[in-house]
């Protein structure tokens, strides 16, 4: 019979790059204590990367050596596995729209799950719990705009909305206007003012 560590490695290699491996997903191979111990052993040997409590990632091997999976892929896979909404932070969204020249120093994502940190290789990724309105339209430009505007705050929101009205495709700006009733009053009022002004 195959050793548990070998079975876990085989299972991990069949998963898409960046898919987290957790003890819960391996209970068909053995009891919880044995699976936890095997995962810990694999991490110690460098066969798996420990991303957080009970979460492991398979390193990517290429002709240049091994590296951690990309942060984006790991975060997407974690969202799918846990059934969470995970999106880039408002600071990253504001930067991508050119609404700020500040480049986020830390890698922060907003999540519908609990606030926590995971490590992907040498990079620490912070997952911050966010209110539902900030997670609206997860992978759409209008949703990114909502997060950027929330990050900018009430003082800068109108100038940013004028920029977005010019730069976003009309359909995306219309989606932003359509979602305004779900937003906090200060933001909904500004969206309405710029949309109809």
C-alpha positions as CSV (number, residue, x, y, z in Angstrom):
1,X,0.0,0.0,0.0
2,X,1.2,3.5,-0.8
3,X,2.3,5.7,2.0
4,X,0.0,8.6,2.9
5,X,2.5,11.3,2.0
6,X,2.8,9.8,-1.5
7,X,-1.0,9.6,-1.9
8,X,-1.3,13.3,-0.8
9,X,1.4,14.4,-3.3
10,X,-0.3,12.4,-6.1
11,X,-3.6,14.1,-5.2
12,X,-1.9,17.6,-5.2
13,X,-0.2,17.1,-8.5
14,X,-3.6,16.4,-10.2
15,X,-5.0,19.8,-9.1
16,X,-4.7,23.0,-11.2
17,X,-1.8,25.3,-10.2
18,X,-2.4,27.2,-7.1
19,X,-5.2,25.0,-5.8
20,X,-4.9,24.8,-2.0
21,X,-4.7,21.4,-0.4
22,X,-6.3,21.1,3.0
23,X,-6.7,18.3,5.5
24,X,-10.5,18.4,5.0
25,X,-10.1,17.6,1.3
26,X,-7.9,14.6,2.1
27,X,-10.0,12.7,4.7
28,X,-10.7,10.0,2.1
29,X,-7.1,9.0,2.4
30,X,-6.9,8.6,6.2
31,X,-7.9,10.0,9.6
32,X,-7.5,13.7,10.4
33,X,-4.5,13.3,12.7
34,X,-2.6,11.2,10.1
35,X,-3.4,13.6,7.3
36,X,-2.4,16.6,9.4
37,X,0.9,14.9,10.2
38,X,1.6,13.9,6.6
39,X,0.9,17.4,5.4
40,X,3.2,18.9,8.0
41,X,5.9,16.4,7.0
42,X,5.6,17.3,3.3
43,X,5.9,21.0,4.1
44,X,9.0,20.3,6.2
45,X,10.6,18.5,3.3
46,X,9.7,21.3,0.9
47,X,7.2,19.2,-1.1
48,X,4.3,21.5,-0.1
49,X,4.2,25.2,0.9
50,X,2.3,26.0,4.0
51,X,0.1,28.9,3.1
52,X,-1.8,29.3,6.4
53,X,-3.3,27.2,9.2
54,X,-4.3,23.9,7.5
55,X,-3.8,25.2,4.0
56,X,-1.0,24.0,1.8
57,X,0.1,24.7,-1.9
58,X,2.1,22.5,-4.3
59,X,5.2,24.4,-5.5
60,X,5.4,24.9,-9.3
61,X,8.4,23.1,-10.7
62,X,10.0,24.4,-14.0
63,X,13.5,24.1,-15.6
64,X,14.4,27.1,-13.5
65,X,13.7,25.4,-10.2
66,X,10.7,25.6,-8.0
67,X,8.5,28.6,-7.1
68,X,5.3,29.3,-5.3
69,X,2.2,29.5,-7.5
70,X,1.0,32.9,-8.6
71,X,-0.9,34.9,-5.9
72,X,-3.8,35.4,-8.3
73,X,-4.2,31.7,-9.0
74,X,-3.9,30.7,-5.4
75,X,-6.5,33.3,-4.3
76,X,-8.9,32.3,-7.0
77,X,-8.6,28.7,-6.1
78,X,-9.0,29.5,-2.4
79,X,-12.2,31.4,-3.2
80,X,-13.6,28.5,-5.2
81,X,-12.6,25.9,-2.5
82,X,-14.0,27.9,0.4
83,X,-17.1,29.3,-1.4
84,X,-15.9,32.9,-0.6
85,X,-15.9,36.0,-2.7
86,X,-12.4,37.3,-2.8
87,X,-11.5,40.4,-4.8
88,X,-8.6,42.8,-5.1
89,X,-8.6,45.7,-2.7
90,X,-9.9,49.2,-3.3
91,X,-6.3,50.5,-3.4
92,X,-5.3,48.1,-6.2
93,X,-8.6,48.9,-8.1
94,X,-8.0,52.7,-7.8
95,X,-4.4,52.2,-9.1
96,X,-5.6,50.0,-12.0
97,X,-8.1,52.8,-13.1
98,X,-5.4,55.5,-12.8
99,X,-7.3,57.2,-9.9
100,X,-4.2,57.1,-7.8
101,X,-0.5,56.8,-8.5
102,X,0.0,55.0,-5.2
103,X,1.0,51.4,-5.7
104,X,-0.1,49.2,-2.8
105,X,2.9,47.9,-0.9
106,X,1.1,45.0,0.7
107,X,-1.0,42.5,-1.2
108,X,-4.5,42.9,0.2
109,X,-7.7,41.2,-1.0
110,X,-11.2,41.8,0.3
111,X,-13.2,38.7,1.3
112,X,-16.6,37.6,2.4
113,X,-14.8,35.2,4.7
114,X,-12.9,36.0,7.9
115,X,-9.9,38.3,8.0
116,X,-6.6,36.3,7.9
117,X,-3.2,36.2,6.4
118,X,-1.9,33.5,4.1
119,X,1.7,33.1,2.8
120,X,2.3,32.2,-0.8
121,X,6.0,31.5,-1.1
122,X,7.8,34.6,0.4
123,X,4.7,36.8,-0.1
124,X,2.2,37.5,2.7
125,X,-1.3,38.0,1.4
126,X,-3.8,39.7,3.6
127,X,-7.5,38.7,3.3
128,X,-9.7,41.4,4.9
129,X,-13.3,40.8,5.6
130,X,-15.4,43.4,3.7
131,X,-19.1,44.5,3.8
132,X,-21.2,42.8,1.1
133,X,-21.6,46.1,-0.9
134,X,-17.8,46.2,-1.5
135,X,-17.9,42.7,-2.9
136,X,-20.6,43.4,-5.5
137,X,-20.0,42.3,-9.1
138,X,-16.7,40.5,-8.1
139,X,-14.9,40.2,-11.4
140,X,-16.5,43.1,-13.4
141,X,-15.1,46.6,-14.0
142,X,-18.2,48.2,-12.3
143,X,-17.4,46.2,-9.2
144,X,-13.8,47.2,-9.3
145,X,-15.0,50.8,-9.6
146,X,-17.1,50.4,-6.5
147,X,-14.1,49.2,-4.5
148,X,-11.9,52.0,-5.9
149,X,-14.5,54.6,-4.9
150,X,-14.9,53.1,-1.4
151,X,-11.1,53.3,-0.9
152,X,-10.9,56.9,-2.1
153,X,-13.6,58.0,0.3
154,X,-16.2,60.8,0.2
155,X,-13.7,63.7,-0.4
156,X,-12.3,62.3,-3.7
157,X,-15.3,60.4,-4.9
158,X,-16.9,62.9,-7.3
159,X,-13.6,63.7,-9.2
160,X,-13.0,60.0,-9.5
161,X,-16.5,59.4,-10.8
162,X,-16.0,62.0,-13.5
163,X,-12.8,60.2,-14.6
164,X,-14.6,56.8,-14.5
165,X,-17.5,58.2,-16.6
166,X,-14.9,59.1,-19.3
167,X,-12.8,56.0,-19.1
168,X,-15.2,53.1,-18.3
169,X,-17.1,51.6,-21.2
170,X,-20.7,53.0,-21.2
171,X,-22.1,49.6,-20.3
172,X,-19.8,49.3,-17.2
173,X,-20.7,52.8,-16.0
174,X,-24.4,51.9,-16.4
175,X,-23.8,48.8,-14.2
176,X,-22.2,51.1,-11.6
177,X,-25.3,53.4,-11.7
178,X,-27.6,50.4,-11.5
179,X,-25.9,49.1,-8.3
180,X,-26.0,52.5,-6.6
181,X,-29.0,51.7,-4.4
182,X,-27.0,49.0,-2.7
183,X,-24.2,51.4,-1.8
184,X,-23.8,53.6,1.3
185,X,-25.7,56.9,1.0
186,X,-22.6,59.1,0.4
187,X,-21.5,57.0,-2.5
188,X,-25.0,56.4,-4.0
189,X,-25.6,60.2,-3.9
190,X,-22.4,60.9,-5.7
191,X,-23.0,58.2,-8.4
192,X,-26.4,59.6,-9.1
193,X,-25.2,63.2,-9.2
194,X,-22.4,62.4,-11.7
195,X,-24.5,60.0,-13.8
196,X,-27.3,62.5,-14.3
197,X,-25.3,65.7,-14.0
